């Protein structure tokens, strides 16, 4: 029985009940068919113009003009009509879908005058309705009946991004006891103090979003008791006691836990009349999250002391919010109870922070975000940490706190002097153009520090590497480069972006150069004028001294991607007393992998993908014996793997379980290339050009997934199919052959039957399968099993007729040819030899008249160079007077090698092949023989002449070489130990053969 579970290959393990359901469905389908074939189990099936999965219908983005197309089942529970061309809703258009619970009509154009009040009749079970971005206004008269009156179970309603200017009180009258979630954001809603407001009648409402509207004032009438989340951001409600009357939140004091009022200020209204309305906010005793604008020179009033439940205070200017605080003083947060755990001050133009600013929050603050305050700098940050000593702070975000084009940014020991007395566990310092840590700066990091992110900086090699071993608690270090391109600068910086010179004694230890030997590994300033020659010599000395890198003792993962690291992975040593488990160096320029890389004895995951690597040694992985996951995609492994007949490259990786060599321009894989991978479970060879997958996998007893997608494979060998079946008897095995030109022909019926009947799970996805038909055409097949059934039937119908007709025709042809040959056997023999003799005589005359530039082109292996340039040239050129073409002497420089070879063959009377074991292994020598063979076939003259320099057994000779030896002239070299007369006779006969053929 074939197992095909499309779309579920990487979506986690199924529950037992799902597996049981799939098994029952499969057995039911088997029982309903007369043959043993299995149809594909599709997770989605067509239903009219839509796609259905059980009671779920997806009709989105299909240019539908009618909301209930024919073909949809009546028992739907979820229906998506998102992004169509629906302009109107007919009365009772959804009435037949009485079980519908979720309906999405967003991104259509629904005009209120064509939405009947009974459009949603029959949807008594509907719980969620999305009408966002539909140009609705709801300006009609709903005094008698409204469009939502029949939705008696509705809990969530999305009316965002429409054209609402006001909300009619009677619009939601039928939803007062069920609706708990309402989104009215991105409209043009206004509110007049005395106007009726329907929200007051929604007794069960807990979530209300009024952001991105035109509200200028609010009052107690706007809200109903029970509301838990209120979003008033991106309006025009000025922060002041006038805009927020004291009783504004009176009805919400016991229930509201989250309040968003950001982006209600801008740079034009930051005057003395703008201040935090602490009196109104002081009533919110249970408030846990407050998002509010950060005002310039405004303090948080005494009313904030009542917010004893406040956990998150967000003043950030990110996401369109307004925050322009510039400086923080010791008085800024004095009126906050010790309850705030997360404080977000990012993008607030902060450049000054007094030392005791964060002291009032020390007993509760766990997360502090100061990112994107580009004027802050590491000097000010270092002073600000004074107030965090002894605090509970666990996470510190300081991304982009220097000017975008600052120069020579470094962190000094003084900048980190207060860090030892903190309990920080995580630091993010991205985008700071940081180049170096001065000696001692890292030594001040607290022992609790376990994770650091330094992405998008400019860190260089320096003396601070010596301090890594003092980061005893560090487990994760991420120093990625720039994954995305920057926008071009639009202005010059108003201030100087930094200096490169240090004047004080402490900074004198903060050099950027390095010296590769001795106790110190940086170059003193008076010795920085190294020329290229000196630098090269020093590098050699550096390799000899064997610099050993000491990692933080607890470091488990190190990531450095997109850093343009242009190093040779060669001769790198790490102190083996490390805990590194994962090393990710993807997307750099590590093009040469020669090794060794020693000391990483605990490494389990190594990522080197997308490094454009093209130079390798097969011994590179010999020190990675503990690696279980290896990611090598997007390199140029084709050359090293094509020649790895013994499996030397991956041979030492006995513990490897996951190997990704996708997109490596692989064409041919030797049979034993994966010989040592006895523990392999997942093999990814997708995105290559493999036409024949003949790799030996019989030693991979636990192989559970092979991804061969997007290759050139037409079929699998019997050995591969048999081994996968053996594994599938114990564990579930998956195979991906999508986007391969599978041979859907009668000749490959064995392979196709295996696909149909094997226990191996054949993965399926939107990429489909490609069938190479007997006509030579390619067809995409979403249901490959259906194709197999049709092909099997077709082959069975034609097989008998084809075999019978072919057998009769062949027998008749053999009888006729045999009779003719026997009848004229002597005459044919005579004509053959007579014609051959006449042709040879004619060719001899023509050859004597031919004007060849060379008498012979010598084809030989570079390992036989001494013989050719020594004895052979001496005997044939000096003594016999022949003109020889030798490639490293007579080939024209600058011309392509194939062009030189063809020219040499055509301009020489004979091609002399010096046959040896080394020549048999040379691809260029094979090419030279092929060109000589083609020249002989094209001109009719004898071209090839073999000199058997070594005795090579016939079983070691390639088929084409053996054929040429049997059909061409050859002469055996007697060797240097033979009698002189025999040697002289050999050279004379060879010269004669070259001259006259």
PyMOL commands that set and color helices and strands:
alter all, ss='L'
color gray80, all
select helices_A, chain A and resi 16-31+112-114+169-175+198-201+220-222+250-252+278-281+302-306+318-320+359-361+377-388+414-416+419-421+442-444+463-470+506-509+525-527+532-545+620-623+638-642+648-651+718-728+746-757+784-823+825-849+862-879+887-890+897-906+917-921+923-939+954-956+959-967+980-996
alter helices_A, ss='H'
color red, helices_A
select strands_A, chain A and resi 45-47+50-53+56-58+78-80+102-104+128-130+156-158+181-183+207-209+229-231+258-260+289-291+312-314+327-328+342-344+352-353+367-369+395-397+409-411+426-428+434-437+451-453+476-478+548-549+557-559+568-569+572-574+582-584+592-593+597-598+605-607+615-616+629-631+658-660+682-684+705-707+734-736+741-744+761-762+769-773+778-781+854-859+884-886+908-915+944-948+969-972
alter strands_A, ss='S'
color yellow, strands_A
deselect
rebuild
show_as cartoon
